[in-house]
């Protein structure tokens, strides 16, 4: 899979997630188009400059470029440019920004990246019911510092086999 494969949220879910961000008071005047703080916008700008210098490509055309906006880019740039993997999800509340689509991962998309069956196709392939996600804030909290679903399943299986 590629990082962009996890952009699975519907327009409604994106708007619910954006609405949650817009509801929380921010310092200064937030850019309503992107709902980001000045610091988050600065992180994106700095990271895109670094990307352009390092890879000699337009970061806005890389469908797999995600940036974690919770870190200070001047001393820690966390993104998918080198690894082609979504940055580690954290509980700190920093957004994982998708540069090309100019939005962040929703809670549902974070869960999808961790192997949770949040889409019909994923649920069908796993033979389980689809996990409904309506509370994006709770979904984001669950996904922070979480392990991939299949990894946990293997660990549990080994534990059951070895200690039963």
NUROTI-952207 format. One line per 5 residues: number of its first residue (from 1); for each residue y, x, z of C-alpha. Coordinates in Angstrom, 2 decimals, decimal comma. Each point is the difference from the previous one (the first is absolute). Example, Ala and Ser with C-alpha at 12.3 -4.5 7.8 and 13.67 -1.06 7.14 Angstrom:
<sites>
1) -4,50:12,30:7,80  3,44:1,37:-0,66
</sites>
This chain:
<sites>
1) 0,00:0,00:0,00  3,63:0,94:-0,38  2,76:-0,66:2,51  1,61:-2,61:-2,27  -3,22:-2,05:0,09
6) 0,94:-1,17:3,48  3,14:-1,87:-1,10  -1,71:-3,36:0,39  2,53:-2,19:1,82  1,30:-3,18:-1,54
11) 3,71:-0,65:-0,46  -0,16:-2,25:3,07  -1,44:2,78:2,16  2,57:2,49:-1,25  2,79:-2,44:0,83
16) -1,48:-0,73:3,44  -0,13:3,72:0,72  3,54:0,51:-1,30  1,17:-2,98:2,03  -1,43:1,55:3,15
21) 1,92:3,20:-0,70  3,20:-1,90:-0,81  -0,28:-1,95:3,26  0,09:3,14:2,13  3,58:1,21:0,55
26) 0,73:3,41:-1,52  2,83:2,39:0,67  2,82:-0,24:-2,51  -0,14:-2,10:-3,11  -3,51:-0,05:-1,50
31) -0,45:-0,02:-3,76  -1,33:-3,52:-0,41  -1,66:0,84:-3,28  -2,36:2,47:1,59  0,43:-0,87:3,68
36) -0,02:3,66:0,94  2,16:1,88:2,45  2,25:2,83:-1,16  -2,48:2,51:1,43  -2,90:-1,55:-1,92
41) 2,03:0,03:-3,22  0,88:3,63:0,65  -3,69:0,83:0,52  -0,87:-1,54:-3,36  2,84:1,81:-1,74
46) -0,93:3,38:1,49  -3,71:-0,46:-0,67  0,63:-1,00:-3,61  2,18:3,09:-0,53  -2,75:2,20:1,44
51) -2,62:-1,75:-2,16  2,08:0,44:-3,15  0,56:3,69:0,74  -3,63:0,70:0,87  -1,81:-2,03:-2,67
56) 2,69:-0,12:-2,73  -0,60:-3,74:-0,43  1,92:-3,16:0,78  -1,27:-1,30:3,37  0,85:-3,57:-1,02
61) -2,69:0,15:-2,70  -2,84:1,16:2,27  -1,97:-3,15:0,84  -1,86:1,83:2,76  2,99:1,45:1,84
66) 0,28:-1,32:3,54  2,30:1,41:2,68  -0,15:-0,46:3,74  3,54:-0,81:1,13  -0,55:0,54:3,72
71) 0,30:3,79:-0,22  3,03:2,20:-0,50  -0,39:1,32:-3,55  1,87:3,22:0,78  -2,82:1,19:2,27
76) -2,97:-2,18:-0,94  -0,55:-1,62:-3,37  -2,93:-2,38:0,16  -1,05:-1,54:-3,28  -2,69:-0,34:-2,63
81) 1,42:2,39:-2,62  -2,41:2,86:0,68  -3,05:-1,75:1,44  0,19:-3,17:-2,11  -0,89:-1,87:3,19
86) 2,03:-2,48:2,00  1,62:1,79:2,95  -1,60:-0,51:3,41  0,89:-3,40:1,39  1,65:0,11:3,39
91) 0,96:-2,48:2,67  3,54:1,36:0,21  1,39:-2,62:-2,34  1,09:2,33:-2,78  -0,40:-1,51:-3,44
96) -2,30:1,36:-2,70  2,25:-0,21:-3,05  -1,30:-0,42:-3,55  2,63:1,74:-2,11  -0,76:-1,60:-3,36
101) 0,09:-3,62:1,21  2,77:0,71:2,54  -1,75:-1,69:2,88  -2,17:0,86:2,96  -3,65:-0,78:0,65
106) -0,48:-3,33:1,73  -2,38:-0,42:2,90  -2,58:-1,53:-2,32  0,20:2,98:-2,35  -0,41:2,41:2,89
111) -3,15:-1,84:1,03  -1,23:0,08:-3,62  0,46:3,77:-0,06  -2,21:0,20:3,07  -2,81:-1,96:-1,63
116) 0,57:-3,38:1,62  -1,02:-2,92:-2,27  3,48:-1,49:-0,46  -0,48:-0,93:-3,66  -2,60:-2,30:-1,50
121) -1,42:2,78:-2,17  -0,39:2,38:2,95  -1,59:-2,71:2,13  -2,41:-0,96:-2,80  -1,07:3,59:-0,54
126) -0,60:0,40:3,74  -1,78:-3,34:0,31  2,32:-1,19:2,75  2,72:-2,65:0,23  3,55:1,00:-0,90
131) 2,13:1,05:2,97  3,10:-2,22:-0,05  3,22:1,83:0,81  3,10:-2,04:0,75  1,61:1,94:2,84
136) 1,19:3,17:-1,73  1,31:1,52:3,20  -3,36:-0,37:1,73  -1,85:1,30:-3,07  2,23:3,08:-0,04
141) -0,61:0,57:3,71  -3,76:-0,26:-0,48  0,05:2,44:-2,90  1,98:2,73:1,76  -2,27:2,83:1,19
146) -3,03:-1,88:-1,31  -3,09:1,43:-1,69  -1,34:-1,10:-3,38  -2,33:-2,97:0,37  -2,95:1,66:-1,75
151) 0,31:3,12:2,18  -0,16:-2,08:3,15  -3,00:-1,90:-1,38  -1,91:3,24:-0,61  0,81:1,30:3,48
156) -1,13:-3,27:1,56  -3,19:0,02:-2,07  -0,84:3,56:1,07  0,72:-0,90:3,62  -2,29:-3,02:-0,19
161) -2,80:1,98:-1,63  0,24:2,99:2,34  0,53:-1,79:3,27  -2,10:-3,09:-0,35
</sites>
